[in-house]
Amino acid sequence: MTLILDVPEEIEAQLTAAAQARGMPLSDYLRDFIVGHYEEDSDDLRTVTERLSDPQPGITSNQLRKNLGLDS
């Protein structure tokens, strides 16, 4: 897939510098950056979906404190 991005010059310069610091072309750096962030978000969404499909009963803060041994 080919993307065309219109970003402010400041950000373009920062992205270019980051790619150069890693010794890679800007296009490779951006691909890795986008894919990495997508995968993180995708994992978060999957976790949320799983937890919402099997809700657990909640507990009060007092119950939590007692369970953790924080109340005398």
C-alpha positions, 0 to 999 in steps of 0.5 A, a space after each residue: 500500500 502506498 500512502 501520501 502524507 501531508 505533515 508540517 515541515 517541523 514533523 517531517 524534519 524530526 521524522 527524517 532525523 529519526 530515520 537517519 539516526 537509525 540508518 534507515 530510509 524514511 519510508 522504512 522508518 515510517 512503515 515500522 512506526 505505523 505498523 508498530 503503533 497499529 499493532 499496539 492499538 490492535 492488542 489493546 482493542 483485543 484485550 478490551 473486547 475480551 474483558 467486555 465479553 466476560 465481565 467480572 463483578 466489581 468490588 468496592 474500594 473498601 473491599 480492595 483495601 481489605 483484600 490487599 491488607 491495607 485496612 487494620 
